[in-house]
C-alpha cells in the first residue's frame, strides 16, 4: 500500500477516534463532577486523562510508521493526519448531534424545527462560532502536537534501533 493510501486510512481512523473521543470526554467530565467534592485535584487528573487519551493512538501511529519507514518524516505526517482527522471527526459529530439528535440547551436547533429564519440564523451562529471556530483553533495544535509526538517517537525508536544494531 502506498503512503497516500495509508494517510487516507489514518485520517478515517482518526475521524472515528474523534467520534469515540466525544464519549470519552463526556464520560471523563461526568466522572470529574462526581469526584471533585471527594478528591482535591480531581479536575486536574480528569483534564490530564482527556489529553492522555490522544497520546495512545498518536504514539501507536508513530511507532507503526517509524518501524516501516525508518525515518522521522513519515511518523510525523501520519500522526498529524490522524489527529487532524480526529479533530474534524469530533467537531463534525458535534454538528451532527446538534442538528439531528439535539444537545442540552440546544434542542431548538434540531432540524425538525427548521421552518423559520430564526432557526437558520441560530444554527449558522452555532456552526460558525462554536463548531468551526473551535475546530480551526484545535487543528494547529494537532499539527504542532502531532509533529512533536511523531518526531519524538521516531527519534527514540531510531536511536534504540541504532544502539541495538551496534551491540550485535
VENHUKA-V504054 format. One record per helix or strand of 2 or more residues. SS is the DSSP state (helix for helix, strand for strand). FROM is the first residue (numbers start at 1). LEN is the number of residues. If there is no record, write none. Layout:
BEGIN
((SS	FROM	LEN) (SS	FROM	LEN))
END
This chain:
BEGIN
((helix	3	34) (helix	42	28) (helix	73	29) (helix	107	3) (helix	111	3) (helix	117	51))
END
